[in-house]
Amino acid sequence: MDIISFIPIFVSQNKIIVGLVGRFTENAKRMSTIFHDRPMSALDTAVYWVEYVIRHKGAHHLRSEAVKLTWYQYLLLDSRAVIIWRPEQN
């Protein structure tokens, strides 16, 4: 084989790479536009939520109920044990 036989493969692979880079760039620009479309800046949003939590003394109403679960309930080990365990049938 000579180098000339590899040129079409190389060219076709470059077209694929250029196509992927083009789609990546379009998706990155679209995601950037979505991220920057916000009523407040990121710093203002962070300040708002810190002040909100301070105002409401910890904002316990926003905490997840999963905080109150035991570790084996949180990992669903009790449910899995019931599903897996089957008594012997005689």
C-alpha positions as CSV (number, residue, x, y, z in Angstrom):
1,M,0.0,0.0,0.0
2,D,1.1,3.5,-0.7
3,I,0.3,6.8,0.9
4,I,-2.1,7.7,-2.0
5,S,-4.5,5.0,-0.9
6,F,-4.8,6.5,2.6
7,I,-5.6,10.0,1.5
8,P,-9.4,9.4,0.9
9,I,-9.7,7.9,4.3
10,F,-7.9,10.8,5.9
11,V,-10.0,13.3,4.0
12,S,-13.3,11.6,5.0
13,Q,-12.2,11.4,8.6
14,N,-11.4,15.1,8.6
15,K,-14.9,15.9,7.2
16,I,-16.4,13.9,10.1
17,I,-14.3,15.7,12.7
18,V,-15.1,19.1,11.2
19,G,-18.8,18.1,11.2
20,L,-18.6,17.1,14.9
21,V,-16.7,20.2,15.8
22,G,-19.4,22.3,14.0
23,R,-22.2,20.6,15.9
24,F,-20.4,20.9,19.2
25,T,-19.9,24.6,18.6
26,E,-23.6,25.1,17.8
27,N,-24.6,23.2,20.9
28,A,-22.2,25.1,23.0
29,K,-23.5,28.5,21.8
30,R,-27.1,27.3,22.3
31,M,-26.4,26.2,25.8
32,S,-24.5,29.4,26.6
33,T,-27.5,31.5,25.4
34,I,-29.9,29.4,27.6
35,F,-27.5,29.8,30.6
36,H,-27.1,33.5,30.3
37,D,-30.9,34.1,29.8
38,R,-31.6,34.9,33.5
39,P,-33.3,37.8,35.2
40,M,-30.5,38.2,37.8
41,S,-26.8,37.5,37.6
42,A,-25.4,34.4,39.2
43,L,-23.9,36.5,42.1
44,D,-27.3,38.2,42.7
45,T,-29.0,34.8,42.7
46,A,-26.6,33.4,45.3
47,V,-26.9,36.5,47.5
48,Y,-30.7,36.2,47.3
49,W,-30.8,32.6,48.4
50,V,-28.3,33.2,51.2
51,E,-30.4,36.1,52.5
52,Y,-33.6,33.9,52.0
53,V,-32.2,31.1,54.2
54,I,-31.1,33.7,56.9
55,R,-34.5,35.3,56.8
56,H,-36.3,32.0,57.3
57,K,-33.9,30.7,60.0
58,G,-32.5,27.8,57.9
59,A,-35.4,27.4,55.5
60,H,-36.3,24.0,57.0
61,H,-39.3,23.9,54.6
62,L,-36.9,23.5,51.7
63,R,-35.0,20.6,53.0
64,S,-35.5,17.2,51.5
65,E,-37.5,14.6,53.5
66,A,-34.6,12.1,52.7
67,V,-32.6,13.8,55.4
68,K,-34.9,12.2,58.0
69,L,-34.4,8.6,56.6
70,T,-32.1,6.1,58.1
71,W,-29.2,5.0,56.0
72,Y,-30.7,1.7,55.0
73,Q,-34.0,3.3,54.0
74,Y,-32.1,6.0,52.0
75,L,-30.2,3.3,50.1
76,L,-33.5,1.3,49.7
77,L,-32.0,-1.7,51.3
78,D,-35.2,-2.5,53.2
79,S,-37.2,-2.5,50.0
80,R,-34.6,-4.6,48.1
81,A,-34.5,-7.1,50.9
82,V,-38.3,-7.6,50.7
83,I,-38.1,-8.0,46.9
84,I,-35.2,-10.4,47.0
85,W,-36.2,-12.5,50.0
86,R,-38.6,-15.2,49.3
87,P,-39.6,-17.9,51.8
88,E,-39.0,-21.5,50.9
89,Q,-42.1,-23.2,49.6
90,N,-42.5,-26.8,50.8
